[in-house]
Amino acid sequence: MLNLDPVKTQAVADQTRQAFASLDNALVDAAQLTTAFLTASQGSGLTASESQRIIKQIHESATKIIEGRSDMIRATALLTRCLEHSAIPVTSVGCPIGFELERQETARHLTLVA
């Protein structure tokens, strides 16, 4: 059984939720950047290939944000697994992901690591 401090555990849970909010905000910003760039580039004289390279880079950046969010889901599942091995109820700190997904992701990733 893990001996987790409830106050520190709640701080980790709160920070996890903040991390998801930050990732979501970054994704919104990338989408808004795409829209702003497309609007600004119309009639600007940029060639199709120049604007394509810029759009592609913005898209690749957004893809990395999405991949990072996916990594955070797996990290959250592992954190939740720690709670399951402590005296702190899993539901007492809040859960930013669904229980079904966390169990599937944790099992899959623990298998890959083992």
Secondary structure, DSSP 4 states (H G I P E B T S, - for coil): -B---HHHHHHHHHHHHHHHHHHHHHHHHHHHHHHHHHHHHTTS---HHHHHHHHHHHHHHHHHHHHHHHHHHHHHHHHHHHHHTBSS-GGGS--SS-HHHHHHHHHHHHHHH-
